[in-house]
Amino acid sequence: MITTRITTDYLQIPKSDDSHGDDGAELQFYGRVRDMENGQPIVALDYEYYEGMAEKELQKLGEEAMRSFAISQLDCIHRVGNVPVGEASLKVVIWSKHRVEALNAMAWFISQMKKDVPIWKNAVLKDGSRIPSM
């Protein structure tokens, strides 16, 4: 099972999903906005995306992860818009029978997402100006 979504909503960190009786590994990753970007203090990251295409690419990557790794479920939510320092912009949860598969799938999925999914970020400085972020 794969779910992917792009949202402007706050990403709440929920309690674990206890319904995966066959899976011994649940790996949750939250990408949070740091207070520095390219050596400069920031107040937020502002995420933009190619609507329609970003959703399709996230789903495609989720499907590829399911085919390539021994995982039973992958959920991904990427937040867009203005995300203040300390808040989560990305949530990825992967379930598998064993931790190694979940860890490998997570590392691959996030790396590919950064390469393939048309989501861009700009750092918002304290004075309100914006700079492209890597």
N, C-alpha and C positions, 0 to 999 in steps of 0.2 A: 504494500500500500504506500502511496506517495501523496503528500499534500504539500503544495507550495502556495505562497501568497505574498503579495506586496501590499503594504498598508501604511497609513499615516498615524495609526493608533499607537499609544504607549504599549510597550511589550512587557506585560506582567510576567514575573517569574513564578510559574505555578508549581504545585507539589507534583511529585512523580505520578505517572500513570501506572497503576498496579495491575492492569489487565493483561499484561504480556507474560503469561505463565511459562511459555516455552523459551523465552529469551532470558539469558543470564546477564546481558549487558544492555544498559540504557545509558547512552552518552548524550549529554546536553551541553551545547555550546552557545554562549551568549557573547556576541561582539559588542563591546561598550565603547562609547566615545571617550577618548583620553583628553586630558586638558592641554596637551601640546601636539602640534602638527607641524612638521618640517621645522622644528626648533623654535616655534613661536607659540605663545600661550593663546588658547582659543576658548570660546564660550559654547560652541556647537559645531556640528557638521551639518551641512545642508545637502541632502541627497536628491538628485534628479534622476529620472529614468525614462527610457523609451517605452511608453505605455503600449501594452499589447505584446511587444517583442520581448521585454524583460520577463514577463510571466511565462511566455512560451519557452524561453531559454532555461529558466529555473526548472520548469517541469521536465524538459528534455534531459537536463543534468540529473535530476532525481531518478528518472527512468534508467539512465545509463549507469548510475551508481547501483541501482537494484540489480541490473544485469551483471555488473562487473565485480561486485562484492557479495559475500554471503551475509546479507542483511535482510531483515524481515519488514522494516518500515523506516521511512525517512520523512521527516516533517521539516519544512523550512519557511520561515517568515522573514522578509526583509522590510524594514521600515524605511520610508522615504519622507522627504520634507525636512524640516528643521528638527534635529535631534540634539538636545543639550548634553553637555559634558556629564558623564556618569550614567546616562541612560543607554539602554540596549538598542542597537540598530539592526541586529541580526540574531535570530534564534534558529538553531539547527538541532534536531533531536533524531538520533539514529538508534534503532534496536537491532540486536543480533544475538545469536546463541552465545557468542564468545567475544570478549573485549577486543582482541586483535583485529577482527573484521570491522568492528565499529570504529576503532581508532584509524585504521587505514582508509575506510570509506569517508570518514569525517575530513581527514587531511586532504584527500583527493577532491572531495566535493567543494570545500571552501576555496582551494587553489583554483579549480576550474571555474567556479562562480566568479571570482575576481577577474579572470581572463575573458570569459565568454558572455556574461550577462551585462547588458547595457544599463548599468547603474553607475552614476558618477557622483563624486562628492566634492564640495567646496568647504574649506575651513572658514568659519566665521570668527573674526578677530574681535577683541573687546570693544574696538571703536565702531564695530558694525561692518567693516570692510570684509571682503571675501577674497580668498586666494584658492586656486585649484589645489587639490590635495592628491597625493599619490596613493 
